[in-house]
């Protein structure tokens, strides 16, 4: 897999993680709602993909759902960092391609 493909797989995975995290926060007051978690898996050719979305087995307790805002905040920060890192990989790949084309010119 090329640099662009690797970065795009990471961007897709982090976007999916952010979407699940945002859905959890939006449903935190929904009675009986179970928080979801994104499971990531390395691809054989390189990169990463979402293997599945699972329910968090943590009991709800006195709240309407088992969504913990502290956990969701940390999850969101992790996926944000993953997204930014993959954008940097794309940027580095672009700069490398430009430098290669300049050498050939």
PyMOL commands that set and color helices and strands:
alter all, ss='L'
color gray80, all
select helices_A, chain A and resi 3-26+69-104
alter helices_A, ss='H'
color red, helices_A
select strands_A, chain A and resi 36-42+48-55
alter strands_A, ss='S'
color yellow, strands_A
deselect
rebuild
show_as cartoon
